[in-house]
Amino acid sequence: MPHPDVLIIGAGIIGVTCAEALARAGARVVLLDRRRALQGCTAAGGGMLTLQTKAPGAAMRLARRSMTLIREAAQRYETEIGLRWCGSMILARTPAEVAHLQARATDLRAAGVEVELLDASEARAAEPELAPAVLAGSRCDTDGQVDPALFGPAALDAALRCGAQLREETDVTEIAVARGRVLGVRTSDGIIESGAVVVAAGAWSTNLLTPIDPAWEARIVPRRGVLLRSDRQPPLARPLLLEASYYPQKSAGRGEARAFSLQQLWDGRLLLGGTRSFAGFGDALPTDAERGRILARAAGFLPALAAVPFPAASAGLRPWTPDGLPLVGPTTIDGLYLAAGHEGDGVTMAAVTAEIIAALITGGDQPFDAAALDPARLTERPAW
């Protein structure tokens, strides 16, 4: 059997979509995961597709491109992925937060994002269950969501149908490099040779790169994110709901960040967030105290949530980077690529990440702004 053209380390949503894009372009792809596919951070995350939470500039333009690609993928896949263009609403409860929403709306409109500012009565007319403490909201009707529990398997199925291979419970212990070029990987099952390797292992990605060069350490840091999950519920919130502090806390570099977020999936299940904290690689389940803090905060925005049971909770290690952007592109080792560091934007940015990686390896056209995610931006050239 010939060696694969590309090895992808990590079968989360990023690795799976990269595998699909490469396989569709004709590459022989082998996808490796140390556990089961789509069972890490992807399984513990949500599926918000939002421009309201992005900084104007390259990040926002790439997110918009990715959302377009997800729309196209939904038409191509043979199964439901829970795609809904339900819009989003960001909520303010203090005059300072209202001013923040106003300033953000100005910046977003300048970047071409359609955002409408709502006063308290208008926000409650749109969402009658909002608490009296809500003073204003900013609404973006072009935002939406997918269900990661459906999107990931649909992308994986498409990749396999295009000829990609999946090897689960295969731990990559070393990336083989000689004279500045990647040779393949050493795994728990032996050596696999390939002239192209994509590291898409989320928060663990730099652990594979650090033995090659210590400069990779701390370029990607695990950030534990907690979500609560309900069973199917009657309609409660049509748009995605977030509090005004969500955007600044999303990029915070220390401590525990707490911000209300709520999404009702296509089948009625609710995903309620949440907290973010830098807690190393421990992925223990959420504690009762964490659940209590999330529920108490949520009731301050939507009191009806106090009566909703949330029997399940998840904690995922989201790969955080110092500048809040993922690392997608080549390294200084020939044939070695990185596709990681998406923090909470893995689902949103998956499709454009796959487009960038596939174009780099197969010689296709790069999407506009791809250079903004080049891994070299965070450090000087490593001394491989």
C-alpha positions in Angstrom: 0.0 0.0 0.0 1.4 3.4 -0.9 2.3 5.9 1.8 -0.4 8.5 2.5 0.1 11.9 0.9 -1.0 13.5 4.2 -1.2 12.5 7.8 -3.5 14.5 10.1 -2.9 14.2 13.8 -6.2 14.8 15.7 -9.7 13.9 14.6 -11.7 16.7 16.2 -13.7 19.1 14.1 -10.6 20.7 12.7 -8.8 17.5 11.7 -12.0 16.0 10.3 -12.8 19.0 8.1 -9.1 19.2 6.9 -9.3 15.5 6.0 -12.5 16.1 4.0 -11.1 19.1 2.1 -7.8 17.2 1.3 -9.6 14.0 0.3 -12.0 16.0 -2.0 -8.9 17.5 -3.6 -7.6 14.0 -4.4 -5.0 13.5 -1.6 -4.6 10.2 0.1 -5.3 11.1 3.7 -4.9 9.2 7.0 -6.5 10.7 10.0 -5.1 9.7 13.4 -6.5 10.2 16.9 -5.3 9.0 20.3 -8.9 8.5 21.4 -12.1 8.2 19.4 -12.9 10.7 16.6 -14.8 13.8 17.6 -14.7 12.9 21.3 -12.5 15.7 22.7 -13.1 19.4 22.8 -15.5 19.1 19.8 -17.9 16.9 21.9 -17.7 19.3 24.8 -18.4 22.5 22.8 -21.2 24.4 21.2 -21.9 25.4 17.6 -22.3 29.1 17.6 -21.6 30.8 14.2 -21.2 34.5 15.1 -19.8 37.6 13.6 -20.9 39.7 16.6 -18.2 38.1 18.7 -15.3 38.6 16.3 -12.9 41.5 16.0 -13.3 43.5 12.8 -10.5 42.7 10.3 -9.0 39.5 9.1 -10.6 37.3 11.9 -14.1 38.5 11.0 -13.6 38.1 7.2 -12.2 34.6 7.7 -15.2 33.7 10.0 -17.6 35.0 7.4 -15.9 32.9 4.7 -16.0 29.9 6.9 -19.7 30.4 7.6 -20.3 30.5 3.8 -18.4 27.3 3.4 -20.5 25.6 6.2 -23.6 26.7 4.4 -22.3 25.0 1.2 -21.3 21.9 3.1 -24.8 21.5 4.6 -26.1 21.3 1.1 -23.5 18.7 0.2 -23.7 16.4 3.2 -26.1 13.5 3.2 -27.2 14.0 6.8 -28.7 16.8 9.0 -26.1 19.1 10.7 -28.5 21.3 12.7 -27.7 24.5 10.7 -30.0 27.4 11.6 -29.5 31.0 10.7 -31.3 32.1 13.9 -29.4 35.3 14.6 -27.7 36.4 17.8 -28.4 39.0 20.4 -25.9 40.4 22.8 -27.4 41.7 26.1 -26.4 44.6 28.3 -27.4 45.2 31.9 -25.4 48.3 32.9 -25.0 51.7 31.2 -21.3 50.9 30.6 -22.3 47.7 28.8 -24.8 49.7 26.7 -22.0 52.0 25.7 -19.9 49.0 24.9 -22.6 47.6 22.6 -23.0 51.0 20.9 -19.2 51.2 20.2 -19.1 47.6 19.0 -22.1 48.2 16.7 -20.3 51.1 15.1 -17.2 49.0 14.5 -19.2 46.0 13.2 -21.3 48.1 10.8 -18.1 49.6 9.4 -16.9 46.1 8.8 -20.0 45.2 6.9 -21.9 43.3 9.6 -25.6 44.2 9.9 -26.2 44.9 13.6 -29.3 46.5 15.0 -29.3 48.2 18.5 -32.4 47.5 20.6 -33.5 49.4 23.6 -35.0 47.6 26.6 -38.5 47.4 25.3 -37.4 46.4 21.8 -35.2 43.6 23.2 -38.1 42.3 25.3 -40.4 42.5 22.3 -38.0 40.2 20.5 -37.4 38.0 23.5 -40.2 38.2 26.0 -38.5 36.1 28.6 -35.6 38.5 29.2 -35.1 39.8 32.7 -36.1 43.4 33.6 -32.5 44.1 34.3 -31.6 43.9 30.6 -31.2 47.5 29.3 -30.4 46.9 25.7 -29.3 44.4 23.1 -27.5 44.2 19.8 -29.0 41.9 17.2 -27.3 40.3 14.2 -29.8 38.3 12.1 -27.1 36.7 9.9 -25.5 34.7 12.8 -26.5 31.1 13.4 -25.5 27.7 14.7 -24.8 24.1 13.9 -25.0 21.1 16.1 -21.4 19.8 16.6 -22.8 16.4 17.4 -24.1 16.2 13.8 -21.6 18.5 11.9 -18.5 16.6 12.9 -19.9 13.1 11.9 -21.2 14.5 8.6 -17.8 15.9 7.8 -16.1 12.7 8.8 -18.5 10.6 6.7 -17.8 12.9 3.7 -14.1 12.5 4.2 -14.3 8.7 4.4 -16.5 8.6 1.3 -13.8 10.6 -0.5 -11.2 8.0 0.4 -9.7 9.2 3.7 -8.8 6.6 6.3 -9.4 6.9 10.0 -7.2 5.3 12.6 -8.6 5.7 16.1 -6.8 4.9 19.4 -3.5 5.6 17.7 -1.3 7.7 19.8 1.3 9.8 17.9 4.5 9.8 20.0 6.8 11.6 17.7 6.9 13.6 14.5 9.9 12.4 12.5 12.0 15.1 11.0 15.4 14.9 9.2 17.4 17.7 7.5 14.6 20.2 7.7 11.8 18.0 6.3 9.1 15.9 7.8 9.3 12.2 7.2 6.1 11.0 8.9 5.2 10.0 12.5 5.9 7.4 15.1 2.8 6.0 16.7 1.8 3.4 19.3 1.2 1.1 16.3 4.5 1.8 14.5 5.9 4.3 12.0 3.8 5.8 9.3 5.7 7.6 6.6 4.4 10.7 4.8 5.8 13.8 3.2 3.1 16.0 4.7 1.9 16.1 8.3 -0.9 18.3 9.7 -0.9 18.8 13.5 -4.6 19.4 14.5 -4.4 18.1 18.0 -6.0 21.1 19.7 -4.6 22.0 23.0 -2.1 19.1 22.7 -0.6 20.3 19.4 2.4 22.1 20.7 3.3 19.1 22.9 4.1 17.4 19.7 6.1 20.3 18.3 8.0 21.3 21.5 10.4 18.2 21.3 11.4 19.5 17.8 11.9 23.1 19.2 11.1 24.4 22.7 10.0 27.7 21.2 6.6 26.1 20.5 5.9 25.9 24.2 3.0 28.2 25.3 2.0 29.2 21.8 -1.2 27.1 22.5 -2.5 26.8 26.1 -5.4 24.6 27.3 -8.4 26.7 28.5 -11.1 24.7 30.1 -14.6 25.7 29.0 -17.8 24.5 30.7 -21.3 24.1 29.2 -24.5 22.8 30.7 -26.9 20.7 28.6 -30.6 20.2 28.8 -32.9 17.6 27.2 -35.4 18.8 24.6 -37.4 21.9 25.7 -40.2 24.0 24.3 -39.1 27.1 22.4 -37.4 29.5 24.8 -34.8 31.5 22.8 -34.8 31.7 19.1 -31.5 33.7 18.6 -28.3 32.9 20.3 -28.1 34.9 23.5 -24.9 36.2 25.0 -24.0 38.9 27.6 -22.0 41.9 26.7 -18.9 40.8 28.6 -18.7 37.6 26.4 -16.5 39.3 23.8 -13.8 40.8 26.1 -13.8 37.8 28.4 -13.4 35.5 25.4 -9.9 36.9 24.8 -8.9 37.3 28.5 -5.4 35.8 29.2 -5.7 35.0 32.9 -8.2 33.9 35.6 -11.6 32.5 35.3 -13.9 34.2 32.8 -17.7 33.9 33.3 -20.2 35.0 30.7 -23.8 33.9 30.0 -24.5 32.3 26.7 -27.5 30.3 25.5 -28.3 28.5 22.4 -31.3 26.3 21.6 -30.4 23.7 19.1 -32.5 22.6 16.2 -34.2 19.8 18.2 -34.9 21.9 21.3 -31.9 21.1 23.5 -30.4 24.0 25.3 -26.6 24.6 25.7 -25.9 27.0 28.5 -22.6 28.6 29.2 -20.4 29.1 30.8 -17.0 29.5 32.3 -13.4 29.6 30.9 -10.4 29.0 33.0 -6.7 28.1 32.7 -6.5 24.9 34.6 -3.8 22.9 32.7 -4.6 19.6 31.1 -7.0 18.3 33.7 -10.4 17.8 32.1 -12.5 16.9 35.2 -16.2 17.1 34.9 -17.9 20.4 36.0 -18.4 20.6 39.8 -21.7 21.3 41.5 -20.3 24.7 42.4 -19.6 25.5 38.8 -23.0 24.4 37.7 -24.5 26.6 40.4 -22.6 29.7 39.3 -23.6 29.2 35.7 -27.3 28.8 36.5 -27.3 31.7 38.8 -25.8 34.0 36.2 -28.1 32.8 33.5 -31.2 33.5 35.7 -30.1 37.1 35.7 -30.7 37.3 32.0 -33.5 34.7 31.5 -35.3 33.9 34.7 -37.2 31.1 33.0 -34.0 29.1 33.0 -34.3 28.5 36.7 -37.1 26.0 36.0 -35.2 24.1 33.3 -33.2 21.0 34.3 -29.7 20.6 33.0 -28.9 17.0 33.7 -25.6 17.0 31.6 -22.5 19.1 31.6 -19.3 19.0 29.7 -15.8 20.5 30.1 -13.5 20.8 27.1 -9.9 22.0 26.9 -10.1 24.7 24.3 -6.8 25.6 22.6 -6.0 29.3 23.4 -3.4 31.5 21.8 -2.0 34.8 23.0 -3.5 36.9 20.2 -6.8 35.1 20.1 -6.3 33.8 16.5 -5.7 30.2 15.5 -2.4 29.0 14.1 -3.1 27.7 10.6 -0.3 27.3 8.0 3.2 26.0 7.4 6.0 25.7 9.9 9.6 26.1 9.0 9.9 22.3 8.6 9.1 21.4 5.0 5.9 19.4 4.9 4.8 20.1 8.5 1.7 22.2 9.0 -0.3 23.4 12.0 -4.0 23.8 12.3 -4.8 24.5 16.0 -5.4 27.2 18.5 -9.1 28.0 17.7 -10.2 28.3 21.4 -14.0 28.5 21.3 -14.1 29.1 17.5 -13.3 25.7 16.3 -16.7 25.0 14.7 -17.0 28.5 13.2 -13.5 28.5 11.7 -13.3 24.8 10.8 -14.2 25.1 7.2 -11.9 28.0 6.3 -9.1 26.3 8.2 -9.6 23.2 6.1 -9.6 25.4 3.0 -6.3 27.0 3.9 -4.6 23.7 4.7 -5.9 21.9 1.6 -4.7 24.8 -0.6 -1.3 24.8 1.0 -0.7 21.1 0.4 -2.4 20.7 -2.9 -1.4 24.0 -4.5 -4.9 25.5 -4.6 -5.9 29.1 -4.1 -5.5 30.5 -0.6 -8.5 32.4 0.8 -8.1 36.1 1.3 -6.5 36.9 4.7 -5.1 33.4 5.2 -1.7 35.0 6.0 -3.2 36.5 9.2 -3.3 33.0 10.7 0.3 32.1 9.8 1.9 30.3 12.8 5.1 32.3 12.3 3.4 35.5 13.5 3.7 34.7 17.3 7.5 34.2 17.4 10.7 34.7 15.6 11.7 32.0 13.3 12.5 28.9 15.4 16.0 27.4 15.2 15.0 24.0 14.0 
